[in-house]
Amino acid sequence: MDDSSLKTGWLERVSTMLLREPEDRKQLITLLHSAFERNLLDSDALSMIEGVMQVSEMQARDIMVPRSQMDVIDISETPDKFIPFVIETAHSRFPVTEGYEDNIIGIMLAKDLLRYYAGEEEFNIRDMLRPAVFIPESKQLNVLLKDFRKNRNHIAIVVNEYGGVAGLITIEDVLEQIVGEIEDEYDFDEDEDNIVLEKEGSYRIKAITEIDNFNETVGANFSDDDYDTIGGLVLNKFGRLPSRDESVVIDNLKFTVLRADSRRLYILKAERIEPESGRV
């Protein structure tokens, strides 16, 4: 059978399926994979189509940067104090707080700080703040993406049912769900596996793993009074956002950063150590 016959046969099956309409998501995905196997879709196109389908089923809470990992600026600080922080974190936008962490009064664009370096006498960071957009944790990502595009906004503050700040989300975070992120040797095979036992006493952990879940699986006894996730606990111990391969010891566990970027932690390794091993 030649290639034209194969393609004709596949097109006939597709036509039949479309005429009776795909009955569910699984059937549609099967159709897409069949197209890929016959070189009618390349791997990038298939991945992006699946990403679009996934985004339609996800909510802001699923991909937001948790509050414990947010980089914010206090309006009471002078530019000479917070500009080094802006340079170190390398974000383009920063939530600005006043008085307490949940009181976000606006968004500062890093590029506006050029006016400070230009020596403006009337430089006032409060006057340059852009309005902050607040969304619920349950906001669907496909709807949020439309809002971002329509309003030309790039960042939103996610709030919980009580009105407290739960995290933040950017248009880049949403688009990454469609185009994908660069995989490395530390990626998990299954999305639902937050903790993977590599060998006795050594675990590979997603930073978003809740402390209760970590304690139960690993046999630790960390408090979740101040932080909800193991990533938040580790960040607090470092006192800054660490880089890949940096380590810190908390109680009898050594945490090593396996994957991180300029905004958040992704993957950690936790290893049990003996008391005499010392601190790292």
C-alpha positions in Angstrom: 0.0 0.0 0.0 1.5 3.4 -1.0 1.6 6.6 1.0 -1.4 8.1 -0.8 -3.6 5.1 0.1 -2.5 5.3 3.7 -3.3 9.1 3.9 -6.7 8.5 2.1 -7.6 5.8 4.6 -6.7 8.0 7.5 -8.7 10.9 6.1 -11.7 8.7 5.7 -11.5 7.6 9.4 -11.2 11.3 10.4 -14.2 12.2 8.3 -16.2 9.5 9.8 -15.2 10.6 13.3 -16.0 14.2 12.6 -19.3 13.4 11.0 -20.5 11.6 14.2 -18.6 14.2 16.3 -16.0 13.2 18.9 -17.8 11.8 21.9 -15.2 12.9 24.5 -11.8 14.5 25.1 -10.1 11.2 25.0 -11.4 10.4 21.5 -10.2 13.8 20.2 -6.7 13.3 21.7 -6.6 9.9 20.0 -7.4 11.6 16.7 -4.7 14.2 17.2 -2.1 11.5 18.0 -3.1 9.6 15.0 -2.5 12.7 12.9 1.0 13.1 14.5 1.9 9.4 13.8 1.1 10.0 10.1 3.2 13.2 9.9 0.1 15.4 9.4 1.1 17.2 12.7 4.6 17.8 14.0 5.4 17.3 17.6 5.4 21.1 18.4 1.9 21.5 17.0 0.6 18.5 18.8 2.1 19.7 22.1 0.6 23.2 21.7 -2.9 21.9 20.8 -2.8 19.6 23.9 -1.6 22.6 25.9 -4.6 24.7 24.7 -6.9 21.9 25.7 -5.3 21.7 29.1 -5.4 25.4 29.8 -9.2 25.3 29.3 -9.5 23.0 32.3 -7.0 24.7 34.6 -7.5 27.4 37.2 -5.3 30.2 38.5 -4.6 28.3 41.7 -3.0 25.5 39.6 0.0 27.5 38.3 0.2 30.7 40.4 3.3 31.7 42.2 2.4 31.1 45.9 2.4 34.1 48.3 5.4 32.7 50.1 7.5 32.9 46.9 6.3 36.3 45.7 8.8 39.1 45.3 7.2 42.3 46.5 8.3 45.9 47.3 7.3 47.8 50.4 6.3 51.4 49.5 8.0 52.7 52.6 11.4 51.7 51.3 13.5 54.2 49.4 14.7 53.4 45.9 18.3 53.0 46.9 17.2 50.2 49.2 14.9 48.2 46.9 16.6 48.8 43.5 19.4 46.1 44.3 16.5 43.7 45.0 14.9 44.6 41.7 18.2 44.0 39.8 18.8 40.7 41.6 15.4 39.2 41.0 15.3 40.5 37.4 11.5 40.8 37.1 9.8 43.4 34.9 6.9 43.9 37.3 6.6 44.0 41.1 3.5 44.1 43.4 3.9 47.0 45.9 2.6 46.7 49.4 1.9 49.2 52.2 1.6 48.4 55.8 1.2 44.6 55.5 1.7 41.9 52.9 -1.9 41.5 51.9 -2.3 45.2 51.2 -1.1 45.4 47.6 -1.6 49.0 46.4 -0.4 48.7 42.8 2.2 47.3 40.4 5.6 48.8 39.7 7.2 48.4 36.4 11.0 48.0 36.6 11.5 50.3 33.5 10.0 53.2 35.4 13.0 53.2 37.7 15.0 54.7 34.8 13.4 58.0 35.8 15.1 57.6 39.2 18.5 57.2 37.5 17.7 60.1 35.2 17.7 62.3 38.3 14.1 63.5 38.3 13.7 65.8 41.3 10.0 64.9 41.7 10.6 61.1 41.6 7.8 59.5 43.6 7.3 55.7 43.2 3.6 56.0 44.4 2.8 58.2 41.4 4.1 55.6 39.0 2.2 52.6 40.3 -0.2 50.8 37.8 -3.5 49.5 39.2 -3.3 46.0 40.5 -5.7 43.4 39.0 -7.2 40.9 41.5 -8.7 37.6 40.5 -10.1 34.6 42.4 -8.2 31.3 42.7 -10.9 29.6 40.6 -10.4 31.9 37.6 -10.2 29.7 34.4 -6.8 30.1 32.6 -8.4 30.4 29.2 -10.6 33.2 30.4 -7.7 34.9 32.2 -5.6 34.8 29.0 -8.4 36.5 27.1 -8.6 39.2 29.9 -4.8 39.7 29.7 -4.9 40.2 26.0 -8.0 42.4 26.0 -6.8 44.7 28.8 -3.1 44.5 27.8 -2.3 43.5 31.3 0.6 41.1 32.2 0.1 40.3 35.8 -2.7 39.6 38.3 -2.9 39.1 42.0 -4.7 35.9 43.0 -6.9 36.1 46.2 -8.5 33.4 48.2 -12.1 33.2 49.3 -11.4 35.4 52.3 -9.8 38.2 50.3 -6.3 37.4 51.3 -3.4 37.3 48.8 -2.8 33.7 47.7 -0.3 34.3 45.0 0.3 36.0 41.6 0.1 34.9 38.0 1.5 36.4 34.8 0.6 36.1 31.2 3.9 34.3 30.7 2.8 31.6 33.2 -0.3 31.0 31.2 1.4 30.9 27.8 4.0 28.5 29.2 1.2 26.0 29.8 0.6 26.1 26.0 4.1 26.2 24.5 5.6 24.2 27.4 8.8 24.7 29.4 12.2 23.3 28.9 12.4 19.9 30.4 15.5 18.7 32.2 16.7 15.6 34.0 14.8 16.6 37.1 11.3 16.7 35.6 8.7 14.3 37.0 7.2 11.6 34.8 3.7 12.0 36.4 2.2 15.4 37.2 0.6 13.9 40.4 3.8 12.7 41.9 4.9 15.5 44.2 7.4 13.3 46.1 9.5 10.6 44.5 11.7 8.2 46.6 15.1 8.0 44.7 16.8 5.8 47.2 16.6 5.1 50.9 16.6 8.4 52.7 16.7 10.5 49.5 13.6 12.2 48.0 12.9 14.3 44.9 10.2 16.8 45.7 8.2 19.5 44.0 8.6 22.8 45.8 4.8 23.3 45.8 4.3 20.1 48.0 2.3 20.9 51.1 4.2 20.6 54.3 1.6 18.2 55.8 2.0 15.9 52.8 5.8 16.1 53.1 5.7 15.3 56.8 3.5 12.3 56.3 5.5 10.9 53.4 9.1 11.6 54.7 8.4 11.3 58.4 9.3 14.9 59.2 7.7 17.2 61.7 7.8 20.6 60.2 5.3 23.3 61.2 2.9 24.7 58.6 2.0 27.7 60.8 4.0 30.2 58.7 4.4 28.4 55.4 2.1 26.1 53.4 4.6 24.5 51.1 8.0 22.9 51.5 9.4 25.5 49.0 8.3 28.3 51.3 10.0 26.6 54.3 13.3 26.2 52.3 13.1 29.8 51.0 12.7 31.1 54.5 15.8 29.2 55.6 17.9 30.6 52.8 16.5 34.1 53.3 16.7 34.6 49.5 15.9 32.8 46.3 18.7 30.2 45.9 20.3 29.0 42.7 20.5 25.4 41.4 22.8 23.1 43.4 22.7 25.3 46.6 21.9 23.4 49.8 20.6 24.1 53.3 20.0 21.9 56.3 16.8 22.0 58.3 16.7 19.7 61.3 18.1 16.4 60.0 17.3 17.0 56.4 19.6 18.5 53.7 17.6 20.3 51.0 19.4 20.8 47.6 17.9 22.9 44.8 17.6 20.9 41.7 15.6 23.3 39.6 14.8 27.0 40.0 14.6 30.2 38.0 14.7 33.9 38.9 11.2 33.8 40.4 10.6 30.5 42.2 11.7 27.1 43.2 10.5 24.1 41.3 12.3 20.9 42.3 14.2 20.0 45.5 16.1 17.0 46.8 15.8 16.1 50.5 18.3 13.8 52.1 18.5 12.5 55.6 21.8 13.3 57.3 23.3 12.1 60.6 23.7 14.7 63.3 27.5 14.5 63.2 27.5 15.3 59.5 27.3 18.9 60.3 25.4 21.8 58.7 25.7 22.9 55.1 
